[in-house]
Amino acid sequence: MPEFRYTATDSNGRVVTDTISASGRRDAIETLFSQGLHPAKVEEKTAAASRTVRRPGRLSRGDVEVFTRELGNLLASGMPLSKSLTVLSRESSKPAARQLWSDIHGNVANGMGLADALGQWPRYFSSVYVAMIQAGETGGFLELVLGQIADFRSREQELKSRVQSALIYPIILMVLAVLILLFLLVYFIPRFSSIFAEFGGTLPPLTEGIVIVSGAVMHYWFIIAGAIAILVVAAKSFLRREEGQAAFERWVLETPLIGKLNARFAFVRFSRMLGTLLNAGVPTLSALKVAKEAIGYKTLSNTMNDAIEKVRKGVSLSQSLAECPRLFSGSNIEMISVAEESARLGEELLRLADVNEKELDRNLKTAVSFAEPLMLFVMAALVGTIVIGMLLPIFNLQELIN
């Protein structure tokens, strides 16, 4: 009889890791439930030892979303998981997708759970995605979770697209400002400075400073470019480290307007994920652990650890979440509290996600409406300063000639 390695939680919330003998993975899960354990991961030892991971070709987010939705539809129609994966790998028109779906099917056919099989490709299936699949497998509602994952990813991508679209114009203005500045420093100013040099005399301090900057850009551009490249590499290296990510996240979240927008975006992701899981029948404690990963900011998700611990001890969800004021406003906490009492927490969380998403959209438009004139002002200030600096010697042309 094959052996399965499992990770589960007991009735007191303690994590248990051990092995169990069973005729199949489903029998192992049922045995663990009968022993009062809640399995989080069940994997056949021989499958774990022999699994191989091939690197598929390039797949888009849309390919994964189509796979998720179609797999959910096939399972909902009553088709077994293995056959559903076979159909998807056979019917896919993209070679890279056929290879990946075939590899996933191979791992599942060898006794690996779907969540573990998908977890072999974190580039395409995030930890949140895999955790939701694990919850669906454990609870026996995998087809429902797959459909909700597809809806969640679609809504999340739509929100991200709106954010990116709103930032296009300010970014264009910023790039345009840099290009105009470089043009003035490299082409415009050197021609004026050569005229001033012929006259001699002392240039005004503003003009002299602009000429010095122009000369530095003209003659030492490679040093400036190298310094910028070194700074970029150093910044990326710093942000890869845990302390660097934490410092950057704190800076983003503490920035007056940007911090509020990012915190609201994190709340929308958390609420939609938690509401989706609760509606699917996932226990509150397990749902909180998965939804915490959807926040996106470790600084914020780490504050959820104390809230999860309080829920485990029997404290209400609203009182536990109140310990994270940066993520949960007082009004949202009150509405979550009312929803808990009326046993409609999942629906209320999804409604709060929709409401806050609309508010985020309005706040983003307001922020962009301020950013556009600000960028125009910066452009005008830079160009105006250079033009004034070049015109000042002309006003004193007689003095320069003398």
C-alpha positions as YAML, in Angstrom:
chain: A
units: angstrom
residues:
- id: 1
  name: MET
  ca: [0.00, 0.00, 0.00]
- id: 2
  name: PRO
  ca: [1.49, 3.39, -0.97]
- id: 3
  name: GLU
  ca: [2.58, 5.86, 1.67]
- id: 4
  name: PHE
  ca: [1.59, 9.54, 1.67]
- id: 5
  name: ARG
  ca: [3.40, 12.40, 3.34]
- id: 6
  name: TYR
  ca: [0.99, 14.96, 4.77]
- id: 7
  name: THR
  ca: [0.91, 18.31, 6.52]
- id: 8
  name: ALA
  ca: [-2.24, 19.00, 8.54]
- id: 9
  name: THR
  ca: [-3.57, 20.99, 11.49]
- id: 10
  name: ASP
  ca: [-5.25, 19.44, 14.51]
- id: 11
  name: SER
  ca: [-8.22, 20.77, 16.48]
- id: 12
  name: ASN
  ca: [-5.90, 23.06, 18.48]
- id: 13
  name: GLY
  ca: [-4.39, 24.59, 15.36]
- id: 14
  name: ARG
  ca: [-1.03, 22.81, 15.71]
- id: 15
  name: VAL
  ca: [0.73, 21.79, 12.49]
- id: 16
  name: VAL
  ca: [1.34, 18.03, 12.15]
- id: 17
  name: THR
  ca: [3.68, 16.51, 9.54]
- id: 18
  name: ASP
  ca: [3.82, 12.72, 9.19]
- id: 19
  name: THR
  ca: [3.17, 9.82, 6.81]
- id: 20
  name: ILE
  ca: [0.10, 7.63, 6.37]
- id: 21
  name: SER
  ca: [-0.59, 4.46, 4.37]
- id: 22
  name: ALA
  ca: [-3.67, 4.43, 2.15]
- id: 23
  name: SER
  ca: [-4.88, 2.94, -1.12]
- id: 24
  name: GLY
  ca: [-5.08, 6.39, -2.72]
- id: 25
  name: ARG
  ca: [-4.76, 10.10, -2.01]
- id: 26
  name: ARG
  ca: [-8.51, 10.56, -1.46]
- id: 27
  name: ASP
  ca: [-8.57, 7.68, 1.02]
- id: 28
  name: ALA
  ca: [-5.63, 9.25, 2.84]
- id: 29
  name: ILE
  ca: [-7.48, 12.58, 3.09]
- id: 30
  name: GLU
  ca: [-10.64, 10.87, 4.40]
- id: 31
  name: THR
  ca: [-8.60, 8.97, 6.98]
- id: 32
  name: LEU
  ca: [-6.99, 12.21, 8.19]
- id: 33
  name: PHE
  ca: [-10.40, 13.85, 8.53]
- id: 34
  name: SER
  ca: [-11.65, 10.86, 10.52]
- id: 35
  name: GLN
  ca: [-8.69, 11.36, 12.88]
- id: 36
  name: GLY
  ca: [-9.72, 14.98, 13.52]
- id: 37
  name: LEU
  ca: [-6.99, 16.44, 11.32]
- id: 38
  name: HIS
  ca: [-7.41, 19.09, 8.59]
- id: 39
  name: PRO
  ca: [-4.92, 18.26, 5.81]
- id: 40
  name: ALA
  ca: [-3.22, 21.13, 4.02]
- id: 41
  name: LYS
  ca: [-0.93, 18.98, 1.86]
- id: 42
  name: VAL
  ca: [-1.09, 15.26, 1.02]
- id: 43
  name: GLU
  ca: [1.44, 13.84, -1.42]
- id: 44
  name: GLU
  ca: [2.54, 10.32, -2.28]
- id: 45
  name: LYS
  ca: [6.15, 9.78, -1.26]
- id: 46
  name: THR
  ca: [7.12, 8.02, -4.49]
- id: 47
  name: ALA
  ca: [5.56, 10.80, -6.56]
- id: 48
  name: ALA
  ca: [7.42, 13.43, -4.59]
- id: 49
  name: ALA
  ca: [10.71, 11.62, -5.06]
- id: 50
  name: SER
  ca: [10.31, 11.03, -8.78]
- id: 51
  name: ARG
  ca: [8.67, 14.20, -10.02]
- id: 52
  name: THR
  ca: [10.44, 16.17, -12.72]
- id: 53
  name: VAL
  ca: [9.85, 19.72, -13.83]
- id: 54
  name: ARG
  ca: [10.30, 20.74, -17.43]
- id: 55
  name: ARG
  ca: [10.43, 24.34, -18.43]
- id: 56
  name: PRO
  ca: [7.51, 25.14, -20.76]
- id: 57
  name: GLY
  ca: [7.53, 27.89, -23.33]
- id: 58
  name: ARG
  ca: [6.09, 31.34, -22.78]
- id: 59
  name: LEU
  ca: [2.49, 31.47, -21.58]
- id: 60
  name: SER
  ca: [0.35, 34.53, -21.00]
- id: 61
  name: ARG
  ca: [-1.85, 35.32, -18.05]
- id: 62
  name: GLY
  ca: [-4.82, 34.81, -20.37]
- id: 63
  name: ASP
  ca: [-3.72, 31.22, -21.15]
- id: 64
  name: VAL
  ca: [-3.71, 30.37, -17.45]
- id: 65
  name: GLU
  ca: [-7.09, 32.03, -16.96]
- id: 66
  name: VAL
  ca: [-8.62, 30.05, -19.85]
- id: 67
  name: PHE
  ca: [-7.13, 26.83, -18.43]
- id: 68
  name: THR
  ca: [-8.60, 27.59, -15.01]
- id: 69
  name: ARG
  ca: [-12.08, 28.36, -16.29]
- id: 70
  name: GLU
  ca: [-12.24, 25.42, -18.72]
- id: 71
  name: LEU
  ca: [-10.96, 22.96, -16.11]
- id: 72
  name: GLY
  ca: [-13.63, 24.16, -13.70]
- id: 73
  name: ASN
  ca: [-16.33, 23.74, -16.38]
- id: 74
  name: LEU
  ca: [-15.17, 20.19, -17.21]
- id: 75
  name: LEU
  ca: [-15.13, 19.17, -13.55]
- id: 76
  name: ALA
  ca: [-18.56, 20.74, -13.01]
- id: 77
  name: SER
  ca: [-19.91, 18.60, -15.87]
- id: 78
  name: GLY
  ca: [-18.88, 15.46, -13.96]
- id: 79
  name: MET
  ca: [-15.70, 14.64, -15.87]
- id: 80
  name: PRO
  ca: [-12.86, 13.19, -13.71]
- id: 81
  name: LEU
  ca: [-9.81, 15.40, -13.08]
- id: 82
  name: SER
  ca: [-7.36, 13.21, -15.00]
- id: 83
  name: LYS
  ca: [-9.56, 13.05, -18.08]
- id: 84
  name: SER
  ca: [-10.26, 16.80, -17.89]
- id: 85
  name: LEU
  ca: [-6.53, 17.52, -17.93]
- id: 86
  name: THR
  ca: [-6.12, 15.14, -20.88]
- id: 87
  name: VAL
  ca: [-8.82, 16.99, -22.81]
- id: 88
  name: LEU
  ca: [-7.25, 20.37, -22.09]
- id: 89
  name: SER
  ca: [-3.76, 19.25, -23.13]
- id: 90
  name: ARG
  ca: [-5.12, 17.67, -26.32]
- id: 91
  name: GLU
  ca: [-7.38, 20.55, -27.33]
- id: 92
  name: SER
  ca: [-4.96, 23.41, -26.64]
- id: 93
  name: SER
  ca: [-3.75, 25.15, -29.80]
- id: 94
  name: LYS
  ca: [-0.59, 26.55, -28.18]
- id: 95
  name: PRO
  ca: [2.39, 24.13, -27.99]
- id: 96
  name: ALA
  ca: [3.68, 25.60, -24.73]
- id: 97
  name: ALA
  ca: [0.24, 25.23, -23.15]
- id: 98
  name: ARG
  ca: [-0.09, 21.64, -24.40]
- id: 99
  name: GLN
  ca: [3.28, 20.80, -22.84]
- id: 100
  name: LEU
  ca: [2.46, 22.36, -19.48]
- id: 101
  name: TRP
  ca: [-1.04, 20.87, -19.22]
- id: 102
  name: SER
  ca: [0.42, 17.48, -20.21]
- id: 103
  name: ASP
  ca: [3.09, 17.72, -17.49]
- id: 104
  name: ILE
  ca: [0.46, 18.63, -14.91]
- id: 105
  name: HIS
  ca: [-1.65, 15.67, -16.03]
- id: 106
  name: GLY
  ca: [1.36, 13.38, -15.72]
- id: 107
  name: ASN
  ca: [2.02, 14.44, -12.15]
- id: 108
  name: VAL
  ca: [-1.66, 14.07, -11.21]
- id: 109
  name: ALA
  ca: [-1.80, 10.61, -12.86]
- id: 110
  name: ASN
  ca: [1.21, 9.59, -10.73]
- id: 111
  name: GLY
  ca: [-0.73, 10.35, -7.56]
- id: 112
  name: MET
  ca: [0.17, 13.98, -6.95]
- id: 113
  name: GLY
  ca: [-2.57, 16.37, -5.91]
- id: 114
  name: LEU
  ca: [-3.56, 19.10, -8.36]
- id: 115
  name: ALA
  ca: [-2.36, 21.83, -6.00]
- id: 116
  name: ASP
  ca: [1.05, 20.18, -5.65]
- id: 117
  name: ALA
  ca: [1.23, 19.64, -9.42]
- id: 118
  name: LEU
  ca: [0.45, 23.28, -10.15]
- id: 119
  name: GLY
  ca: [2.90, 24.39, -7.47]
- id: 120
  name: GLN
  ca: [5.77, 23.04, -9.59]
- id: 121
  name: TRP
  ca: [5.36, 26.07, -11.88]
- id: 122
  name: PRO
  ca: [5.22, 29.14, -9.60]
- id: 123
  name: ARG
  ca: [5.86, 31.37, -12.63]
- id: 124
  name: TYR
  ca: [2.30, 30.67, -13.81]
- id: 125
  name: PHE
  ca: [0.52, 29.58, -10.63]
- id: 126
  name: SER
  ca: [1.07, 31.89, -7.65]
- id: 127
  name: SER
  ca: [1.10, 30.73, -4.04]
- id: 128
  name: VAL
  ca: [-2.38, 32.20, -3.58]
- id: 129
  name: TYR
  ca: [-3.65, 30.28, -6.63]
- id: 130
  name: VAL
  ca: [-2.16, 27.01, -5.35]
- id: 131
  name: ALA
  ca: [-3.51, 27.61, -1.82]
- id: 132
  name: MET
  ca: [-7.03, 28.11, -3.18]
- id: 133
  name: ILE
  ca: [-6.76, 24.90, -5.23]
- id: 134
  name: GLN
  ca: [-5.55, 23.10, -2.10]
- id: 135
  name: ALA
  ca: [-8.56, 24.37, -0.17]
- id: 136
  name: GLY
  ca: [-10.90, 23.23, -2.95]
- id: 137
  name: GLU
  ca: [-9.32, 19.78, -3.11]
- id: 138
  name: THR
  ca: [-9.47, 19.34, 0.63]
- id: 139
  name: GLY
  ca: [-13.08, 20.51, 0.90]
- id: 140
  name: GLY
  ca: [-14.34, 18.66, -2.19]
- id: 141
  name: PHE
  ca: [-15.45, 21.74, -4.14]
- id: 142
  name: LEU
  ca: [-12.58, 22.05, -6.62]
- id: 143
  name: GLU
  ca: [-14.77, 22.96, -9.61]
- id: 144
  name: LEU
  ca: [-16.34, 25.84, -7.66]
- id: 145
  name: VAL
  ca: [-12.95, 27.18, -6.57]
- id: 146
  name: LEU
  ca: [-11.60, 27.04, -10.12]
- id: 147
  name: GLY
  ca: [-14.47, 29.16, -11.40]
- id: 148
  name: GLN
  ca: [-13.99, 31.67, -8.59]
- id: 149
  name: ILE
  ca: [-10.25, 31.83, -9.23]
- id: 150
  name: ALA
  ca: [-10.92, 32.68, -12.87]
- id: 151
  name: ASP
  ca: [-13.39, 35.40, -11.87]
- id: 152
  name: PHE
  ca: [-11.00, 36.76, -9.22]
- id: 153
  name: ARG
  ca: [-8.06, 36.93, -11.63]
- id: 154
  name: SER
  ca: [-10.24, 38.58, -14.27]
- id: 155
  name: ARG
  ca: [-11.43, 41.29, -11.86]
- id: 156
  name: GLU
  ca: [-7.91, 41.80, -10.51]
- id: 157
  name: GLN
  ca: [-6.47, 42.20, -14.01]
- id: 158
  name: GLU
  ca: [-9.23, 44.64, -14.90]
- id: 159
  name: LEU
  ca: [-8.39, 46.76, -11.85]
- id: 160
  name: LYS
  ca: [-4.67, 46.68, -12.64]
- id: 161
  name: SER
  ca: [-5.39, 47.68, -16.24]
- id: 162
  name: ARG
  ca: [-7.37, 50.70, -15.06]
- id: 163
  name: VAL
  ca: [-4.50, 51.74, -12.78]
- id: 164
  name: GLN
  ca: [-1.97, 51.36, -15.59]
- id: 165
  name: SER
  ca: [-4.18, 53.26, -18.05]
- id: 166
  name: ALA
  ca: [-4.55, 56.13, -15.59]
- id: 167
  name: LEU
  ca: [-0.76, 56.39, -15.22]
- id: 168
  name: ILE
  ca: [0.04, 56.43, -18.95]
- id: 169
  name: TYR
  ca: [-0.38, 60.19, -19.46]
- id: 170
  name: PRO
  ca: [1.71, 61.28, -16.42]
- id: 171
  name: ILE
  ca: [4.46, 58.87, -17.46]
- id: 172
  name: ILE
  ca: [4.42, 60.27, -21.01]
- id: 173
  name: LEU
  ca: [4.74, 63.77, -19.60]
- id: 174
  name: MET
  ca: [7.65, 62.70, -17.41]
- id: 175
  name: VAL
  ca: [9.50, 61.10, -20.34]
- id: 176
  name: LEU
  ca: [8.81, 64.17, -22.48]
- id: 177
  name: ALA
  ca: [10.20, 66.45, -19.76]
- id: 178
  name: VAL
  ca: [13.43, 64.41, -19.58]
- id: 179
  name: LEU
  ca: [13.84, 64.43, -23.38]
- id: 180
  name: ILE
  ca: [13.29, 68.21, -23.58]
- id: 181
  name: LEU
  ca: [15.77, 68.77, -20.78]
- id: 182
  name: LEU
  ca: [18.40, 66.62, -22.50]
- id: 183
  name: PHE
  ca: [17.81, 68.43, -25.80]
- id: 184
  name: LEU
  ca: [18.34, 71.82, -24.15]
- id: 185
  name: LEU
  ca: [21.46, 70.68, -22.29]
- id: 186
  name: VAL
  ca: [23.08, 68.92, -25.26]
- id: 187
  name: TYR
  ca: [22.04, 71.05, -28.26]
- id: 188
  name: PHE
  ca: [20.63, 74.42, -27.22]
- id: 189
  name: ILE
  ca: [22.89, 75.56, -24.37]
- id: 190
  name: PRO
  ca: [26.30, 74.74, -26.00]
- id: 191
  name: ARG
  ca: [25.53, 77.12, -28.89]
- id: 192
  name: PHE
  ca: [24.70, 79.96, -26.56]
- id: 193
  name: SER
  ca: [27.67, 79.28, -24.29]
- id: 194
  name: SER
  ca: [30.07, 79.46, -27.26]
- id: 195
  name: ILE
  ca: [28.68, 82.94, -28.10]
- id: 196
  name: PHE
  ca: [29.09, 84.09, -24.50]
- id: 197
  name: ALA
  ca: [32.67, 82.79, -24.45]
- id: 198
  name: GLU
  ca: [33.57, 85.03, -27.40]
- id: 199
  name: PHE
  ca: [32.46, 88.12, -25.51]
- id: 200
  name: GLY
  ca: [34.25, 87.17, -22.30]
- id: 201
  name: GLY
  ca: [33.17, 88.76, -19.07]
- id: 202
  name: THR
  ca: [31.44, 87.20, -16.11]
- id: 203
  name: LEU
  ca: [28.22, 85.29, -16.64]
- id: 204
  name: PRO
  ca: [25.32, 85.51, -14.17]
- id: 205
  name: PRO
  ca: [25.43, 82.71, -11.55]
- id: 206
  name: LEU
  ca: [22.30, 81.01, -12.96]
- id: 207
  name: THR
  ca: [23.72, 80.99, -16.49]
- id: 208
  name: GLU
  ca: [27.11, 79.80, -15.32]
- id: 209
  name: GLY
  ca: [25.51, 76.93, -13.39]
- id: 210
  name: ILE
  ca: [23.45, 75.85, -16.41]
- id: 211
  name: VAL
  ca: [26.55, 75.97, -18.66]
- id: 212
  name: ILE
  ca: [28.49, 73.82, -16.16]
- id: 213
  name: VAL
  ca: [25.69, 71.22, -16.07]
- id: 214
  name: SER
  ca: [25.51, 71.21, -19.86]
- id: 215
  name: GLY
  ca: [29.26, 70.72, -20.14]
- id: 216
  name: ALA
  ca: [29.17, 67.84, -17.66]
- id: 217
  name: VAL
  ca: [26.42, 66.10, -19.63]
- id: 218
  name: MET
  ca: [28.29, 66.66, -22.92]
- id: 219
  name: HIS
  ca: [31.74, 65.49, -21.80]
- id: 220
  name: TYR
  ca: [31.02, 63.05, -18.95]
- id: 221
  name: TRP
  ca: [27.78, 61.43, -20.08]
- id: 222
  name: PHE
  ca: [29.33, 57.96, -19.88]
- id: 223
  name: ILE
  ca: [30.26, 58.52, -16.23]
- id: 224
  name: ILE
  ca: [26.74, 59.77, -15.46]
- id: 225
  name: ALA
  ca: [25.19, 56.81, -17.32]
- id: 226
  name: GLY
  ca: [27.49, 54.40, -15.45]
- id: 227
  name: ALA
  ca: [26.61, 55.95, -12.10]
- id: 228
  name: ILE
  ca: [22.89, 55.68, -12.89]
- id: 229
  name: ALA
  ca: [23.35, 52.02, -13.93]
- id: 230
  name: ILE
  ca: [25.23, 51.27, -10.69]
- id: 231
  name: LEU
  ca: [22.49, 52.94, -8.66]
- id: 232
  name: VAL
  ca: [19.80, 50.92, -10.46]
- id: 233
  name: VAL
  ca: [21.66, 47.64, -9.90]
- id: 234
  name: ALA
  ca: [22.29, 48.51, -6.24]
- id: 235
  name: ALA
  ca: [18.64, 49.44, -5.76]
- id: 236
  name: LYS
  ca: [17.45, 46.17, -7.32]
- id: 237
  name: SER
  ca: [19.88, 44.20, -5.17]
- id: 238
  name: PHE
  ca: [18.65, 46.01, -2.06]
- id: 239
  name: LEU
  ca: [14.99, 45.44, -2.94]
- id: 240
  name: ARG
  ca: [15.58, 41.72, -3.42]
- id: 241
  name: ARG
  ca: [16.52, 41.43, 0.24]
- id: 242
  name: GLU
  ca: [13.78, 41.13, 2.83]
- id: 243
  name: GLU
  ca: [14.81, 44.28, 4.70]
- id: 244
  name: GLY
  ca: [14.96, 46.21, 1.43]
- id: 245
  name: GLN
  ca: [11.45, 45.15, 0.44]
- id: 246
  name: ALA
  ca: [10.17, 46.07, 3.90]
- id: 247
  name: ALA
  ca: [11.82, 49.50, 3.77]
- id: 248
  name: PHE
  ca: [10.44, 50.22, 0.29]
- id: 249
  name: GLU
  ca: [6.93, 49.08, 1.27]
- id: 250
  name: ARG
  ca: [7.00, 51.28, 4.37]
- id: 251
  name: TRP
  ca: [8.03, 54.26, 2.24]
- id: 252
  name: VAL
  ca: [5.26, 53.58, -0.29]
- id: 253
  name: LEU
  ca: [2.59, 53.13, 2.38]
- id: 254
  name: GLU
  ca: [3.66, 56.22, 4.32]
- id: 255
  name: THR
  ca: [3.62, 58.49, 1.25]
- id: 256
  name: PRO
  ca: [0.48, 60.64, 1.77]
- id: 257
  name: LEU
  ca: [-1.55, 59.99, -1.38]
- id: 258
  name: ILE
  ca: [0.20, 56.95, -2.83]
- id: 259
  name: GLY
  ca: [0.07, 55.11, 0.49]
- id: 260
  name: LYS
  ca: [-3.69, 55.49, 0.79]
- id: 261
  name: LEU
  ca: [-4.24, 54.23, -2.76]
- id: 262
  name: ASN
  ca: [-2.01, 51.18, -2.26]
- id: 263
  name: ALA
  ca: [-3.61, 50.33, 1.09]
- id: 264
  name: ARG
  ca: [-7.07, 50.48, -0.49]
- id: 265
  name: PHE
  ca: [-5.88, 48.31, -3.39]
- id: 266
  name: ALA
  ca: [-4.57, 45.75, -0.88]
- id: 267
  name: PHE
  ca: [-7.90, 45.82, 0.97]
- id: 268
  name: VAL
  ca: [-9.80, 45.14, -2.26]
- id: 269
  name: ARG
  ca: [-7.58, 42.13, -3.03]
- id: 270
  name: PHE
  ca: [-7.88, 40.76, 0.52]
- id: 271
  name: SER
  ca: [-11.66, 41.24, 0.78]
- id: 272
  name: ARG
  ca: [-12.38, 39.69, -2.61]
- id: 273
  name: MET
  ca: [-10.15, 36.71, -1.89]
- id: 274
  name: LEU
  ca: [-11.53, 36.14, 1.62]
- id: 275
  name: GLY
  ca: [-15.14, 36.54, 0.46]
- id: 276
  name: THR
  ca: [-14.55, 34.14, -2.43]
- id: 277
  name: LEU
  ca: [-13.07, 31.48, -0.15]
- id: 278
  name: LEU
  ca: [-15.77, 31.81, 2.51]
- id: 279
  name: ASN
  ca: [-18.51, 31.53, -0.12]
- id: 280
  name: ALA
  ca: [-16.81, 28.38, -1.38]
- id: 281
  name: GLY
  ca: [-17.07, 26.82, 2.07]
- id: 282
  name: VAL
  ca: [-13.45, 27.16, 3.19]
- id: 283
  name: PRO
  ca: [-13.12, 27.44, 7.02]
- id: 284
  name: THR
  ca: [-12.48, 30.98, 8.23]
- id: 285
  name: LEU
  ca: [-9.02, 30.26, 9.63]
- id: 286
  name: SER
  ca: [-7.80, 28.58, 6.44]
- id: 287
  name: ALA
  ca: [-9.40, 31.28, 4.30]
- id: 288
  name: LEU
  ca: [-7.63, 34.01, 6.28]
- id: 289
  name: LYS
  ca: [-4.25, 32.34, 5.79]
- id: 290
  name: VAL
  ca: [-4.79, 32.18, 2.02]
- id: 291
  name: ALA
  ca: [-6.31, 35.68, 1.72]
- id: 292
  name: LYS
  ca: [-3.38, 37.14, 3.66]
- id: 293
  name: GLU
  ca: [-1.08, 36.20, 0.78]
- id: 294
  name: ALA
  ca: [-3.30, 38.13, -1.66]
- id: 295
  name: ILE
  ca: [-2.56, 41.45, 0.05]
- id: 296
  name: GLY
  ca: [0.66, 41.86, -1.90]
- id: 297
  name: TYR
  ca: [2.57, 43.85, 0.74]
- id: 298
  name: LYS
  ca: [4.49, 41.87, 3.35]
- id: 299
  name: THR
  ca: [4.37, 44.87, 5.68]
- id: 300
  name: LEU
  ca: [0.57, 44.65, 5.65]
- id: 301
  name: SER
  ca: [0.25, 40.87, 5.43]
- id: 302
  name: ASN
  ca: [2.53, 40.44, 8.45]
- id: 303
  name: THR
  ca: [0.13, 42.52, 10.53]
- id: 304
  name: MET
  ca: [-2.50, 39.87, 9.78]
- id: 305
  name: ASN
  ca: [-0.61, 37.21, 11.74]
- id: 306
  name: ASP
  ca: [-1.86, 38.54, 15.09]
- id: 307
  name: ALA
  ca: [-5.40, 38.79, 13.71]
- id: 308
  name: ILE
  ca: [-5.30, 35.17, 12.51]
- id: 309
  name: GLU
  ca: [-4.01, 34.05, 15.90]
- id: 310
  name: LYS
  ca: [-6.88, 35.86, 17.63]
- id: 311
  name: VAL
  ca: [-9.43, 34.22, 15.33]
- id: 312
  name: ARG
  ca: [-7.88, 30.85, 16.16]
- id: 313
  name: LYS
  ca: [-8.42, 31.61, 19.87]
- id: 314
  name: GLY
  ca: [-12.09, 32.40, 19.28]
- id: 315
  name: VAL
  ca: [-12.07, 36.19, 18.89]
- id: 316
  name: SER
  ca: [-14.49, 37.51, 16.27]
- id: 317
  name: LEU
  ca: [-13.10, 38.37, 12.85]
- id: 318
  name: SER
  ca: [-14.10, 42.05, 13.06]
- id: 319
  name: GLN
  ca: [-12.34, 42.52, 16.43]
- id: 320
  name: SER
  ca: [-9.25, 40.74, 15.11]
- id: 321
  name: LEU
  ca: [-9.07, 42.79, 11.91]
- id: 322
  name: ALA
  ca: [-9.44, 46.01, 13.91]
- id: 323
  name: GLU
  ca: [-5.79, 45.49, 14.94]
- id: 324
  name: CYS
  ca: [-4.79, 46.41, 11.35]
- id: 325
  name: PRO
  ca: [-6.09, 50.02, 11.03]
- id: 326
  name: ARG
  ca: [-3.90, 50.80, 8.01]
- id: 327
  name: LEU
  ca: [-5.71, 48.10, 6.02]
- id: 328
  name: PHE
  ca: [-9.18, 48.17, 7.57]
- id: 329
  name: SER
  ca: [-10.99, 51.44, 8.20]
- id: 330
  name: GLY
  ca: [-13.46, 51.82, 11.06]
- id: 331
  name: SER
  ca: [-16.47, 51.81, 8.73]
- id: 332
  name: ASN
  ca: [-15.33, 48.60, 7.04]
- id: 333
  name: ILE
  ca: [-14.80, 46.94, 10.43]
- id: 334
  name: GLU
  ca: [-18.34, 47.90, 11.47]
- id: 335
  name: MET
  ca: [-19.84, 46.42, 8.29]
- id: 336
  name: ILE
  ca: [-17.81, 43.22, 8.73]
- id: 337
  name: SER
  ca: [-19.06, 42.98, 12.32]
- id: 338
  name: VAL
  ca: [-22.69, 43.30, 11.22]
- id: 339
  name: ALA
  ca: [-22.13, 40.73, 8.47]
- id: 340
  name: GLU
  ca: [-20.69, 38.27, 11.01]
- id: 341
  name: GLU
  ca: [-23.78, 38.57, 13.19]
- id: 342
  name: SER
  ca: [-26.10, 38.03, 10.23]
- id: 343
  name: ALA
  ca: [-24.08, 35.07, 8.85]
- id: 344
  name: ARG
  ca: [-23.44, 36.69, 5.46]
- id: 345
  name: LEU
  ca: [-19.76, 37.48, 5.84]
- id: 346
  name: GLY
  ca: [-18.69, 36.19, 2.41]
- id: 347
  name: GLU
  ca: [-21.28, 38.24, 0.53]
- id: 348
  name: GLU
  ca: [-20.49, 41.37, 2.54]
- id: 349
  name: LEU
  ca: [-16.75, 41.05, 1.92]
- id: 350
  name: LEU
  ca: [-17.36, 40.80, -1.83]
- id: 351
  name: ARG
  ca: [-19.68, 43.81, -1.65]
- id: 352
  name: LEU
  ca: [-17.02, 45.77, 0.27]
- id: 353
  name: ALA
  ca: [-14.46, 44.80, -2.37]
- id: 354
  name: ASP
  ca: [-16.72, 46.19, -5.11]
- id: 355
  name: VAL
  ca: [-17.46, 49.40, -3.18]
- id: 356
  name: ASN
  ca: [-13.82, 50.04, -2.35]
- id: 357
  name: GLU
  ca: [-12.79, 49.23, -5.92]
- id: 358
  name: LYS
  ca: [-15.10, 51.97, -7.20]
- id: 359
  name: GLU
  ca: [-13.76, 54.35, -4.55]
- id: 360
  name: LEU
  ca: [-10.21, 53.41, -5.54]
- id: 361
  name: ASP
  ca: [-11.05, 54.19, -9.16]
- id: 362
  name: ARG
  ca: [-12.35, 57.65, -8.18]
- id: 363
  name: ASN
  ca: [-9.33, 58.35, -5.96]
- id: 364
  name: LEU
  ca: [-6.99, 57.28, -8.74]
- id: 365
  name: LYS
  ca: [-8.66, 59.61, -11.21]
- id: 366
  name: THR
  ca: [-8.38, 62.44, -8.67]
- id: 367
  name: ALA
  ca: [-4.70, 61.70, -8.12]
- id: 368
  name: VAL
  ca: [-4.04, 61.66, -11.86]
- id: 369
  name: SER
  ca: [-5.92, 64.94, -12.30]
- id: 370
  name: PHE
  ca: [-3.46, 66.47, -9.82]
- id: 371
  name: ALA
  ca: [-0.44, 64.71, -11.34]
- id: 372
  name: GLU
  ca: [-1.03, 66.03, -14.87]
- id: 373
  name: PRO
  ca: [-0.83, 69.78, -14.03]
- id: 374
  name: LEU
  ca: [2.02, 69.04, -11.62]
- id: 375
  name: MET
  ca: [4.05, 67.41, -14.39]
- id: 376
  name: LEU
  ca: [3.24, 70.31, -16.73]
- id: 377
  name: PHE
  ca: [4.37, 72.75, -14.04]
- id: 378
  name: VAL
  ca: [7.64, 70.85, -13.57]
- id: 379
  name: MET
  ca: [8.25, 70.87, -17.33]
- id: 380
  name: ALA
  ca: [7.52, 74.59, -17.55]
- id: 381
  name: ALA
  ca: [9.74, 75.31, -14.55]
- id: 382
  name: LEU
  ca: [12.70, 73.38, -15.98]
- id: 383
  name: VAL
  ca: [12.41, 74.84, -19.48]
- id: 384
  name: GLY
  ca: [11.68, 78.32, -18.14]
- id: 385
  name: THR
  ca: [14.70, 78.25, -15.83]
- id: 386
  name: ILE
  ca: [17.01, 77.29, -18.69]
- id: 387
  name: VAL
  ca: [15.55, 79.89, -21.06]
- id: 388
  name: ILE
  ca: [15.83, 82.64, -18.43]
- id: 389
  name: GLY
  ca: [19.37, 81.54, -17.65]
- id: 390
  name: MET
  ca: [20.28, 81.89, -21.33]
- id: 391
  name: LEU
  ca: [18.54, 85.24, -21.72]
- id: 392
  name: LEU
  ca: [20.09, 86.92, -18.67]
- id: 393
  name: PRO
  ca: [23.49, 87.52, -20.38]
- id: 394
  name: ILE
  ca: [21.70, 89.08, -23.35]
- id: 395
  name: PHE
  ca: [20.21, 91.71, -21.05]
- id: 396
  name: ASN
  ca: [23.77, 92.47, -19.92]
- id: 397
  name: LEU
  ca: [25.27, 92.17, -23.41]
- id: 398
  name: GLN
  ca: [26.82, 95.64, -23.35]
- id: 399
  name: GLU
  ca: [28.62, 94.80, -20.09]
- id: 400
  name: LEU
  ca: [29.90, 91.55, -21.53]
- id: 401
  name: ILE
  ca: [31.21, 93.25, -24.69]
- id: 402
  name: ASN
  ca: [33.07, 95.83, -22.60]
...
